[in-house]
Amino acid sequence: MAPATTATPDDSPAPASAASPWPVFWVACVATFLVSLDTTMLYSVFSALRAGFPDASAAEMSWTLNAYTVVYAAMLIPAGGLADTHGRKRVFMSGVALFIAASAMCGLAGSVGWLIAARALQAVGAALLTPASLSIVLAAFPQSRRAVAVGLWGAVGGFAAAVGPSLGSLLAQTVGWPWAFFINLPIGALTLWWAASLLRESDRGGPRRRVDLIGMALIVIAVGAIALAIVEAESANWTATQLTATAGAGALALLAFIAWAGSVREPLVDLGLFRHRTYSAVNLATLSFGIAFAMMFFSLFFFMENVWHYSPARAGLAVAPGPLMVAPVAVLTGRLAARLGHRPFLIGGALLFGATALWFMVIPGNEPSYLLHWLPGLMMSGVSVGLVLPSLSAAAVSRLPAQHYAVGSAVNQATRQIGSVIGVAIIVLLLGHDTVQRADFGMVYGLQIGLALLTAALCSMVITRPGARPG
């Protein structure tokens, strides 16, 4: 078998005699499925987690989501560098092993603090395997087939997002919320066995980078402080001065992070990547859409459980048709983007996402009407996400040289995770109280519409069409 995890710097196609890249693709995608499944299950079992720890507030419980996401975002970028310089297979398998070990710790957690700490460790494993997974996929395919492969890679995550809510709700209702974590163990073990027998190590000819610990600390402080200020904005335990100081500390840490990255030899983020207009626009669009997507997905469960009074299991099943649309749309989009570029799909998908938020703002009321009022909006949301999220991932790396695949994709994925932290924090702020009513969702949908329009405007600057001059 040809070394499927190695790519040549000139991105030349694999020789005709090379073995099929698809087995390598699928082993990488199983791990991606694992991470995506875990994330969406946690949205659906959030109420079960709150019931399991009755002494914890909604703001405290939100850190079972946000601690994971903050650490994940901060670790993705150095993990991408580790994959490029220390071997993609080695980093990939290390990430999977750590992820399943931390999943076991999460399921055994006896306190909120233990659960949050285990979730942070789980995030390190997820961060190690994610950019390694995408770089394995990129290196396995020639340039002409990468748009299709990355689209399908994103579709696997979309399928996991569809399965996660219903599976998580079912597990929480039947055998308890710890099984939302324990289910990772057999899937992870299968991935490790498959990867050990199938993957071959990538070349590691480049210089090994040091991990930028100061940069990591600054980005964790920046994102964590800003999220904390949003989550606690209406808390009686926090004064306006404390909230302002916390948000200000986050902003200062972010500015310090940018200054640090521009002054050191091996920063966490190479700011030179952002000299290209397309890459900068894609990442700004990823941030705005990441906020909107997290708000949309999390708010679906709040609405169905609090306004329509669905059980968690029923809400999980009711949400599933939307994410199920992501996978086929992402596959088709990947094929078309290989010829047409990503911009039309990004703009169209963002505008459709805004129309979806408008539908949910205007149509569903206090009385349940799933088929007429809910399902159409859900299907629109699935199509829009299928158009946008995989296209953002593909557009971010489409013009990068081979040696920057993992780092470039990791920066993009980290940006999306930062958006997710902010989106979750906003939902907890607006909907995290005990009595949630229909009127509480107006601001949620209005923000989603604004973010969708911003995403569309940013995506108008994306240039990835074959033959077009790079931006």
Helices and strands as residue ranges (DSSP letters): H 22-44, H 46-52, H 58-61, H 63-86, H 88-107, H 112-140, H 143-174, H 179-182, H 184-198, H 213-231, H 240-261, G 271-275, H 277-306, H 312-319, H 321-324, H 326-340, H 343-362, I 370-374, H 375-397, G 402-404, H 405-431, G 438-440, H 441-459
